[in-house]
Amino acid sequence: DNYYKSGEVWGLNTTKVGSNYTDTTASNWATHSYTDFIVANACTITKFTCSAYQNTADCDFIVGLWKMSPAASTSHTGNATVDFIGEIEFTANADTSTMHAIQALTSFQSGASLSAGDCICVFGTVGAGGVGSDRNYWWTNGAIEVEYS
């Protein structure tokens, strides 16, 4: 979806170790506000595809998936349980407009197993190198394929 996402949610105050994040929690209000999908039944993510349009951005860009497991009714200031699913990184071309080819991800972290009521959050952030000064104007769209149990 092409709407603004809060960087606070993506960061999750966590560290990437190898190919996974040391994620456990994120704020209730942020994860709820930026949830993209809620799964109706137990399922497993089997494929994530994404394309990107870079317009005058000169930094790499990552699109990541996170699972959010909502707690029972609770304060919005509390924390929700989160788990990293996977990510796709697009390498930017310096200050040019580029339609990036569709990329597919089929290998996922533990967060790819979902229970009924779990949420999928799709977030974007600057690439690992943090290269470039213009970090605006990335648009993405894609698809998430799931297999129901």
C-alpha angles and dihedrals in degrees: 000000000000104000134111117282126198114245088211090071095048095050094051088182088268139128130234113235113186106317097335137066127235088238125159109141145014131178115290095226095049098047091045093047094050100039111131102188139014115203117227097204138018110286145151126234108238102172140014120190125185139174126192140205115208115197113185093326114136101189132084115258132212126202111199137185123218132183116224119194108199120220124225115278106315144147115300088228092062127088134266123212112253135183129188117244106180146292145226122212125208118202111222128226111226110267097329135118111248137174102214119214119253113271125200130211120197102160115077143180124244092281090075091085108084134190125211107284096024116133131225116216121194115202138173130212141165113284124263094265093054086213121168137032102240107074098165135102111038116146121187139183132175149136137260117211118203135185115215119222 
